[in-house]
Amino acid sequence: MSQETKTMSFQPSQTHNTIQNILQSCSKLVEAGDIHESDSTISELVKFLDSLSDAALSDPNNEPAQNDAFDALTEIHWYICSPSLAQEVVDALSFELPKAVSKFAGISNRFMDMAISIIDQFLEKCGPRDMLSILCNTLGYSSNMTKAASYIVPPLSGLSKVFTSISRRHFEQVQVAVPIILNVLKAVALDSDDADDAELEGVFNRAVGIAKSIYEVCNKLDGVSNEKLRALLGLYVLQCLALLSASISYKDSTCHLLVLELLQISSYCGLTYLGLLTTFDVETVAGFVFGEDKDVHMSCLSHVKHGAALSVVWGLVSKEVAHASKENLEAIKDELHNNRTKRWEAIGTLKHVLSFVNFPWELKKHTINFLLCITDGCISRECLDEHSEWSSYMPNIFSALQAIKMIIMYAPEPELRKKSFALLKAVLADIPDTQRLDILKALITNTDSSPMIAIFFDLVRREMHMEVCSSTSVKEAPDSNNETHPNMSFWTPSVLELVESVLRPPRGGPPSLPDESDAVLSALNLYRFVLMTESTGKTNRTGVLSRSNLLKAYNEWLLPLRTLVSGIMTENKNDYDQLAVDTVCTLNPLELVLYRCIELVEEKLKQSPT
């Protein structure tokens, strides 16, 4: 037999002896009251266990290393189970061993099961209250783990048993642990690049198990404690739902099953679809649960609003989920379609699904379809009596439009981009006339994409055209001065400011061509439309026909742009390189509109008094 074979066959008993010797030494030192030396011995044990887990994790095909590691865990388990083991020894080991044995969970399922069994033994011998802080500390250590997804499964499993074993002060104990659990879940689900679907499914299986345990605890309580714990459970479920939806494949059947279990619990917490979309306030619920410490815990609730929106979206995905939630989606759609303020609140909530890059496109697609249903045909032509009513919703509506814009730009399917554009127009139509131009201006200002800016300019032109058509077809009652006042909220000098923002960018100099050609072409088309319409109607609402504005447009916008375009066209016209050909083709329509604008302005300058 070779020396290598002898070493391999001897290794398991060597590991067994090493672990046994360290544990026996630790027991003697603890029972003798030698705290310093016992701590040192426990540290030695942890280092030895770490070396075994590192060796097994670094090479999954190293069978001797795997056997060594499992022998070590088996010996630990046998030792902790011993009925003759002194309680003070168990207590001393309980502070470090849960962390050490949890590291083995990433090797395979049998290691994970053994780690969970060891933690269960500590729970049985140390009691739930002591183990609560120990397991929370174990979870907090997960940021140092390369295999954090598997590492956190044993302590999560332990905590689900801790919650149901606590005999008093249930709410206070759960309140301490839940933020720690959620922060760890967030790190594993969103910040870990190593975890695969199988590992994450194991994590969220345990996370759902935690929710079920809290549900059991709720049933033991009544009064304010019950109300607070149910509120905390609701926050926990919504945060878990968001993290689950962002990390596990949408097409995975396990994902759908876990979602179903979470939403069954959310129904128990009194969370209804309509309430989640329109009145659910994370700040208020967090204040009720955490009191003055609310702000400390807000980081662990950063995706609760996402979860609130997803509760409804998953109901659209699965009839089984909607049935389990006892919700009538058609009635909710009708309610939101017929109630403007509730509709705006729902848009502000559902934007979280559209804006979060981690969510799958399938969920975004269902969200777009739902929003199209509730905004279809909703046109706010009336002016609100109270400006404050609109202003309170404006930030959410604007951010929702920003999210829809990103779907239009980046959705992988043409059909989804088309639907998103239809939704963009529907949401804009739902905004009061007096505010719609301001929203479009803000969208243009906060967009870097030239094609998207072009789309917004075309929408401005479309709105202006509709107002002109409306003003000529609808006879309004004259006032005391025999003048009519049609709704012309887009026909203001602000439109010229928009045009200037593209043709003479705030950063200085002419626009960058051909990169910004789409935006420049749309700005020129808008300017030409305004100039021709004001001339035909003999009006000057925008100020476009005033001599000062004509000169400004001619000297500061159009002539510098003509110089730039002419130079680029001359440089590329005789070059047959593909890039040069593309540049000429891109600038051809822009050049035509530019020269038409110059001709129109020159005509108006000849007609206007000097």
Protein Blocks (a to p, Z undefined) as FASTA:
>chain_A
ZZklmmmmmmmmmmmmmmmmmmmmmmmmmmnopaklmmmmmmmmmmmmmmmmmmmmmmmm
lmklmmmmmmmmmmmmmmmmpmklcfklmmmmmmmmmmmmmmmmmmpmmlmmmmmmmmmm
mmmmnojklmmmmmmmmmmmmmmpmklmlmmmmmmmmmmmmmmmpcghklmmmmmmmmmm
mmmmmmmmmmpckbcfklmmmmmmmmmmmmmmmmmmmmmpgcjllmmmmmmmmmmmmmmm
mmmmmmgcfklmklmmmmmmmmmmmmmnopafklmmmmpcfklmmmmmnmmmlmmmmmmm
mmmmmmmmmmmmmmmmpmklmmmnopafklmmmmmmmmmklmmmmmmmmmmmmmmmkbcf
klmmmmmmmmmmmmgopacfbccfblmlmmmmmmmmmmmmmmmmmmmmmombfklmmmmm
mmmmmmmmmpcfklmmmmmmmmmmmpcbfklmmmmmmmmmmmmmmmmmmmmmpccdddfk
opacddffklcfklmmmmmmmmmcfkgpjdddfklmmmmmmmmmmmmmmmmmmmmnopaf
nommpmklmmmmmmmmmmmmmmmmmmmmmmmmmpcbfklmmmmmmmmmmmmmmmmmmmmm
mmmmmmpcZZ
